[in-house]
Amino acid sequence: MTAAVHVIRHPLVQHKLTLLRTKTTGTTAFRRLLHELAALMAYEVTRELPLREVTVDTPVGPATGQLIDGKKLVFVPILRAGIGILDGMLEVVPCARVGHIGLYRDPHTLAAVEYYCRLPHDMAERDAIMVDPMLATGHSAAAALDRLKQAQPRSIRFVCLVGCPEGLAHLRERHPDVPVFTAAIDAGLNEHGYIVPGLGDAGDRYFGTD
Ligand code: URA
């Protein structure tokens, strides 16, 4: 069965995404908005995590509550733009581990080539959330998911801010089992592989390297 694509339509998410898209939004505001959006997306992507029942003692007496089951989460940003989503998510889930996957596109073959990968050793006990702001062609995301799956995490979710039909179709084809969480699905790609209307180059806007 193909996993769902969740479009997060929460008003705060849509409001901040619109400000993020705006070309006059400078680096400082872009960083702050991406940070805030990441925290809001973290709520949505963790909504279905399994819980286990526990009993704790309050100052007044025993209380039955719930804790997230297992060793919890690992966030996996795809370098470099995925870094922009990391801090906001860690604010909501400060105990999460972080893995990194770096890919570049070979200019001749256009294939995604891995140049860096570092993941926690206990992936089998963790739910993985891969993050990258833009799901454009979907090639990097699919290659990064190939690599992540080799580490056999307990589950995998993919979070982006802006997707497009081409990227989603590619991801669905290569990784139909991975649910996708996005704040928008835009019209498509231009001839340079940018999402239209998108928000431009997320990495350049976040790091101020344009
Ligand atoms: N990467 C970006 O940062 N922006 C796009 O529109 C596509 C890929």
Residues whose N, C-alpha, C, O or C-beta is under 5 A from the ligand:
A	BS01	URA	M134 A136 G193 Y194 I195 G198 G200 D201 A202 G203
